[in-house]
Amino acid sequence: MKYCSECGTKLILKECDIDGLVPYCPTCKQFRFPMFNSAISTIIFNPTKDKILLIKQYGKDFNVLVAGYITKGENAKETLIREIKEEVSLNVMEYTYNDNEYYQPSNTLMHNYAVVVDSEDFKLTNEVDEAHWYSIEEARKEIKQGSLAHSFLERYLKKQQ
């Protein structure tokens, strides 16, 4: 962030107590802490919790988790339920928080959940190119290796051991 989001003045770096050097607007006389996006991603389990739904989207040829941005006025739980409904037309029966991580390429704090849905009968919307249910072991192999989705899946499964 180079300019003040309120008045447009060029920001300077100024010492801010224990936070160190922080962008500061000399016109507004306010610190302008860097902003970032927030989003959810989710490991979707079938009702018997023995399969995981992975998707392909945006013309990419790899499997990932359902994910989406938290919109203004929404909390993470609302986003979780909405994104699953929007992308694969399934209903969340239960959910648990898994972990979070900052994702540099999109300047986004990702909050990951594991959910159980009410059915295996998904219906794709225009946001998803393809989706398949995989056994847990297949999902570990089929998800994009080295991705944040893969990391979240492995962290969750490790906690379940």
Protein Blocks (a to p, Z undefined) as FASTA:
>chain_A
ZZdfklopacddddehjnopadddfklopacddddddddddddddfkopaccdddeehia
cdcdddddddehiafklmmmmmmmmmnopacfbdcdfbdcddfklopacdddddddfbfb
dcddfkbfbdcdddfklmmmmpcghiaklmmmmmmmmmmZZ
